[in-house]
């Protein structure tokens, strides 16, 4: 009985489902990289079918705003990098598994962000970008402690989120005012 139980435990530890993204092989790495992009495609497809569109903040007066297609391409490129970073740290024991939850939180936040910030004005979007940046920096720190190579996959997102946060603050500095400002000015004049 004890031998059967120990054999079951060994088999349970080595037996990975075909679609398990935590598999310690190339298929696990590929699944981990593809899964965030697949979820993005599904979310966008469902949102499009429901007639929902994300509000893109207006960066009026800021001359270095990238086109929407480029921002989308960067997001699509970053998601598999996060998935692969999550897979890399997951393979590194308990500390790596704890760091992988940080990466998963970053992925989840980024996928949910357009839905959570729907209807936000520029200030609200900039605040959400600050939260994204802080989460990316925290994730990068956790990942760096486990794997320098995995950190290199998170680093571009820290730079991108820093850039988008900077864009928000630059647009605010160009003369942003809250939506009720025009109403308040009209009432005084």
DOGU-470880 format. One record per residue (C-alpha): residue in one letter; x, y, z. Coordinates in steps of 0.02 Angstrom, whole numbers, padded with zeros to 5 digits, always signed. Example, Ala and Ser with C-alpha at 12.3 -4.5 7.8 and 13.67 -1.06 7.14 Angstrom:
2
A+00615-00225+00390/S+00684-00053+00357/
//
This chain:
189
X+00000+00000+00000/X+00140+00122+00046/X+00231+00080-00116/X+00075+00110-00219/X+00046+00277-00132/X+00226+00333-00160/X+00217+00281-00344/X+00056+00380-00362/X+00139+00533-00283/X+00287+00521-00403/X+00172+00497-00552/X+00061+00641-00494/X+00213+00758-00485/X+00278+00708-00657/X+00113+00690-00749/X+00067+00853-00834/X-00088+00881-00933/X-00059+00912-01116/X-00127+01089-01100/X-00043+01131-00933/X+00051+01296-00956/X+00162+01251-00807/X+00237+01100-00894/X+00428+01108-00880/X+00454+01089-01067/X+00440+01186-01230/X+00253+01153-01242/X+00226+01230-01070/X+00327+01383-01123/X+00229+01399-01285/X+00062+01382-01195/X+00114+01511-01066/X+00162+01633-01202/X+00005+01602-01306/X-00124+01602-01167/X-00124+01789-01127/X-00141+01833-01312/X-00282+01707-01332/X-00374+01785-01184/X-00347+01958-01261/X-00421+01899-01426/X-00570+01819-01338/X-00602+01974-01229/X-00591+02090-01379/X-00702+01977-01482/X-00835+01969-01348/X-00825+02158-01319/X-00839+02191-01505/X-00987+02072-01522/X-01071+02165-01378/X-01041+02331-01466/X-00920+02396-01335/X-00771+02502-01383/X-00633+02563-01268/X-00617+02748-01243/X-00447+02809-01300/X-00388+02959-01200/X-00355+03116-01299/X-00177+03175-01281/X-00210+03347-01354/X-00056+03454-01371/X+00066+03309-01351/X+00163+03286-01512/X+00243+03117-01478/X+00089+03009-01454/X+00108+02843-01547/X-00033+02791-01665/X-00165+02675-01592/X-00109+02530-01703/X+00068+02542-01632/X+00006+02545-01452/X-00100+02391-01491/X+00049+02302-01572/X+00157+02338-01420/X+00023+02267-01305/X+00009+02111-01412/X+00199+02091-01408/X+00212+02116-01220/X+00078+01990-01170/X+00172+01833-01229/X+00331+01903-01149/X+00239+01910-00983/X+00172+01735-01008/X+00345+01668-01043/X+00418+01763-00894/X+00281+01687-00784/X+00326+01514-00848/X+00512+01542-00820/X+00493+01594-00638/X+00363+01459-00605/X+00498+01329-00641/X+00608+01400-00500/X+00528+01329-00344/X+00423+01416-00212/X+00500+01589-00233/X+00472+01576-00420/X+00293+01521-00397/X+00261+01671-00286/X+00337+01785-00418/X+00231+01702-00552/X+00075+01762-00461/X+00139+01940-00478/X+00158+01914-00665/X-00016+01839-00673/X-00084+01991-00579/X+00001+02105-00705/X-00074+02008-00851/X-00247+02009-00771/X-00238+02195-00732/X-00184+02237-00908/X-00320+02132-00988/X-00453+02207-00874/X-00389+02387-00884/X-00489+02441-01038/X-00649+02375-00959/X-00611+02449-00787/X-00568+02621-00855/X-00709+02637-00980/X-00775+02813-00967/X-00624+02881-00874/X-00559+03051-00923/X-00375+03088-00950/X-00338+03109-00765/X-00421+02943-00723/X-00328+02855-00862/X-00164+02930-00803/X-00199+02871-00626/X-00236+02696-00694/X-00071+02704-00790/X+00020+02748-00629/X-00057+02594-00547/X-00003+02491-00698/X+00173+02559-00687/X+00185+02523-00500/X+00121+02346-00528/X+00246+02320-00669/X+00390+02385-00563/X+00338+02274-00417/X+00321+02125-00533/X+00490+02163-00609/X+00570+02167-00436/X+00492+02000-00388/X+00541+01920-00553/X+00719+01992-00546/X+00746+01908-00377/X+00709+01740-00458/X+00771+01752-00638/X+00868+01889-00726/X+00818+01818-00896/X+00634+01822-00850/X+00657+02001-00789/X+00718+02048-00964/X+00547+01994-01028/X+00458+02107-00902/X+00573+02258-00925/X+00498+02318-01092/X+00327+02331-01011/X+00398+02437-00870/X+00469+02554-01003/X+00305+02556-01101/X+00199+02589-00947/X+00319+02725-00893/X+00301+02803-01065/X+00110+02796-01063/X+00108+02871-00888/X+00224+03009-00947/X+00107+03042-01095/X-00039+03063-00976/X+00054+03185-00866/X+00118+03279-01020/X-00060+03298-01085/X-00120+03356-00915/X+00021+03486-00911/X-00038+03548-01082/X-00197+03615-01003/X-00313+03472-00960/X-00465+03520-00860/X-00601+03410-00786/X-00760+03383-00885/X-00862+03497-00774/X-00743+03647-00796/X-00835+03716-00947/X-00999+03708-00853/X-00924+03795-00702/X-00845+03932-00810/X-01011+03961-00901/X-01103+03980-00735/X-00980+04113-00674/X-00978+04216-00835/
//
